[in-house]
Amino acid sequence: MLLAFPAAALAAGGEEKGTGEPRVGPAEVAQIAPLQRPVDRFHRVIETIAADIRAEEKALALDRKRERAREREERFASLGVSMATLEAIASCESGGDPTIVSSDGSYRGKYQFDFGTWESVGGSGDPAAAPEAEQDYRAALLYSQAGSSPWPVCG
């Protein structure tokens, strides 16, 4: 109580014997108690506003995510493939894991590219080390050139 209302405690006068702390008796506590209800209300208002802000931030993040997905869908559609088709291929090829490598190391990444195919669509380095968005883009390019034939089982 003394830490919450130091000015009120000091105004009450006196000092607790041997502690150097202000003395607060029942009369002073009775004066401070009516302040508790507005303080509680203030805290509830702050908590409500903070919750509203968090909800709004989540909604904005979701909107941004949806917008990026829509842009990707449009970009890939311009290459003649839908995200649903790419997701189906990726799910079949790798379970959707962009870092997976086949047991013999020949096929790598979300779409199980071999190095030659990866390079043929402008990729460089290890497909399994490339960002997922790049793997999606390179797979869309490959699909636009060759359809589903590069994925004979999953295409």
C-alpha positions in Angstrom: 0.0 0.0 0.0 2.8 2.4 0.8 4.5 1.7 -2.5 1.2 2.2 -4.4 0.4 5.5 -2.8 3.6 7.1 -1.4 2.3 10.6 -1.5 -0.8 9.7 0.5 1.3 7.8 3.0 3.7 10.7 3.4 0.8 13.2 3.7 -0.6 11.1 6.5 2.5 12.2 8.5 4.5 10.4 11.1 7.0 7.6 10.7 6.9 3.9 11.6 9.1 3.5 14.6 12.6 2.5 13.7 11.9 1.8 10.0 12.1 5.2 8.4 8.9 4.3 6.6 5.8 6.6 6.8 3.2 5.5 9.2 -0.2 4.6 7.8 -3.0 3.8 10.1 -6.6 2.8 9.7 -7.7 6.4 9.1 -5.3 6.8 6.2 -6.2 3.4 4.7 -9.9 4.5 4.8 -8.9 7.6 2.8 -7.0 5.5 0.2 -9.5 2.7 -0.2 -12.0 4.7 -2.3 -9.3 5.2 -4.8 -9.0 1.5 -5.4 -12.2 1.2 -7.5 -11.2 3.8 -10.1 -7.7 2.3 -10.2 -9.2 -1.1 -10.9 -11.5 0.4 -13.5 -8.5 2.1 -15.1 -6.6 -1.2 -15.3 -9.6 -2.9 -16.9 -9.8 -0.2 -19.5 -6.1 -0.5 -20.3 -6.4 -4.3 -20.6 -9.4 -4.0 -22.9 -7.6 -1.5 -25.1 -4.5 -3.7 -25.2 -6.6 -6.7 -26.2 -8.3 -4.7 -28.9 -4.9 -3.6 -30.3 -3.6 -7.2 -30.3 -6.8 -8.3 -32.1 -6.4 -5.6 -34.7 -2.7 -6.5 -35.2 -3.7 -10.1 -35.8 -6.3 -9.1 -38.2 -3.9 -6.9 -40.2 -1.3 -9.7 -40.2 -3.9 -12.1 -41.5 -5.0 -9.6 -44.2 -1.3 -9.1 -45.3 -0.9 -12.9 -45.4 -4.0 -13.3 -47.6 -2.9 -10.5 -49.9 0.5 -12.2 -50.4 -1.2 -15.5 -51.1 -3.5 -13.8 -53.6 -0.5 -12.1 -55.3 1.3 -15.5 -55.5 -1.8 -17.2 -56.9 -2.1 -14.5 -59.6 1.6 -14.7 -60.4 1.5 -18.5 -60.7 -1.8 -18.4 -62.6 0.0 -16.2 -65.2 2.4 -19.1 -65.6 -0.4 -21.5 -66.2 -0.5 -23.3 -62.8 -2.5 -22.8 -59.7 -1.2 -22.9 -56.1 -3.5 -25.8 -55.5 -1.8 -27.8 -58.2 1.7 -26.9 -56.8 0.6 -27.7 -53.3 -0.7 -31.1 -54.5 2.6 -31.9 -56.2 4.6 -30.8 -53.2 2.5 -32.8 -50.8 3.0 -35.9 -52.9 6.7 -35.3 -53.6 8.0 -34.2 -50.2 5.0 -33.9 -47.8 5.5 -30.2 -48.4 8.9 -30.1 -46.7 11.1 -27.6 -48.5 14.3 -29.0 -46.9 13.8 -32.7 -47.6 16.4 -34.7 -49.6 15.9 -38.1 -51.1 17.7 -41.0 -49.6 20.3 -41.1 -52.4 20.6 -37.3 -52.4 19.5 -36.9 -56.1 16.2 -35.1 -55.5 16.0 -32.1 -53.2 13.5 -29.7 -51.7 9.7 -29.3 -51.7 9.3 -30.4 -55.4 12.2 -32.9 -55.4 14.3 -31.1 -58.0 17.5 -32.7 -59.3 20.3 -30.2 -59.8 20.0 -30.1 -63.6 16.2 -29.4 -63.6 16.7 -26.8 -60.9 19.3 -25.0 -62.9 17.2 -25.2 -66.1 14.6 -23.0 -64.5 17.1 -20.5 -63.2 17.9 -21.9 -59.8 21.4 -22.0 -58.4 22.9 -23.9 -55.5 21.0 -26.6 -53.6 17.2 -26.6 -54.1 16.7 -27.9 -50.6 18.5 -24.8 -49.2 16.5 -22.3 -51.3 13.7 -20.4 -49.7 10.3 -22.0 -50.0 9.0 -19.2 -52.1 11.8 -19.6 -54.6 11.1 -23.3 -54.8 7.4 -22.5 -55.5 8.4 -20.1 -58.2 10.8 -22.4 -59.9 8.3 -25.2 -59.8 5.7 -22.9 -61.4 8.2 -22.0 -64.1 8.9 -25.7 -64.7 5.2 -26.5 -64.8 4.7 -23.7 -67.4 7.4 -25.3 -69.6 6.6 -29.0 -69.2 3.3 -29.4 -67.5 3.1 -32.2 -64.9 5.6 -34.5 -66.7 8.5 -33.6 -64.5 6.5 -35.2 -61.7 5.4 -38.5 -63.3 4.0 -40.0 -60.1 2.7 -36.8 -58.4 1.9 -34.5 -61.3 
